[in-house]
Amino acid sequence: MTPEEQIAELMRELPAPPVGWIEAAKELPTVRRELDTILERIERDERFRELVVADLEATLRAEGVEPTPVVVAHLRRHIAP
């Protein structure tokens, strides 16, 4: 048996990933695009940046983005002075 076949065999024995992980993986490309759009807007729109700095979570909700801890932490790293 080749190493690739051994790996495939071992992978078949693993339990299925939790449904939440699968759903999160499906949403990841969309969330990344939304975050990129928000970051670009923060850079070019001073008023929007002020809103984000004043209340990031509320601004995200207003933009239709769920302010999950990961999203908030990611944006805070990019808006920190």
N, C-alpha and C positions, 0 to 999 in steps of 0.2 A: 504494500500500500504506500502510495506517495505521501509526502508531507501534506500536500494540499488535500488529499483524500482523508487523511487523519484529522486535519482541521475541520473539514466538512462534517465528518462523523461526530466529532466532539460538539460542534455547533448544533447539530440536530438534537443532541441530548439536552441542550439548554432549555429552560422553561421559556415560554413566550413572554415578551416584554409586557409590562403593564399597559393597559389601554391609554392611560394618561400620557405615557411617554410617546406612544405612537401619534396621538393627536398633537402633542407639542411639536414633534418633529415635522408634522405636516404643516403646521402654522409658522414654523421658523422663517421660511423665505419671505412671507408676507410681513412678519414683524420686523425683520431686518430692513426691508424696503421702507416701512413706515418710520423706523428709527432714523434711517438715512435722510429721509425727507424732513423730519423734524430737526435733525442736526443742521441740515443745510439752511433751513428757515431761521434757526437760532443765529446762525452766522451772518445772514444777510438782513434780518429784520430786528432792529434794536428793540422795538416795542414788544415783539413776541418774546425776545430773550428776557426782557424785564418780567413778563408774565410767567415765564418758565421758572425764573429764579425766585419769584415771589411765591408761587404755588405750583410746583411741578405736577403733582398728582391731579389737581383740578384742571390744569391746562391740557394734560394728556386726555383726561375724560372728555373735555370739550372738543378735542381733535378726534375723538372716537377710538382712542387707544387705551386699553386696560393698563392701569399703572401697577403692574406686578412688581414685586421686589427686584427681580432681575432687570426689568426695563428701567425702573427708577434708578437703580445703582449704575447702570450703563450710562444713562443720560447725565447723572450727577458727576460722574468722572469726566465727562466731556464739557460740562459747563462750569466746573470749578475754576476759580481764578488762578 
